[in-house]
Amino acid sequence: MHETIIDLFGIRITGWKIIGYFGVLLFTARWFVQAWASRRAKKPVVPLMFWIISIVGSLMCLAYFIFGKNDSVGILGYLFPSAVAFYNVYLEITHRLRAKNHAETDTPSPTG
């Protein structure tokens, strides 16, 4: 993964850099997802997909900074956002389960 795959204009591209590039691309793309969801709702919202993309992008960037670059600044820079994203996905899942259970208990039985 540390071997040069492409040498483009003096920039050495390795397998780890490709993972890092895709991680940064995903981490940035989450804002387009959030803007699209807010535009659609006509108010500020943060959809579940925002958090899922945050997790994937953060983990890819963490992999790059841990295994590809061994850079503690990059590790710290993506460790906290990934933890926050995991926590928000957990909150969303538990919220949906509670709402589903609440809806099932409020449904009247067909026999009256």
Secondary structure, DSSP 8 states (H G I E B T S, - for coil): --SEEEEETTEEEEHHHHHHHHHHHHHHHHHHHHHHHHHHHTS----HHHHHHHHHHHHHHHHIIIIII--HHHHHHHHHHHHHHHHHHHHHHHHHHHHHHHHHHHS--TT-
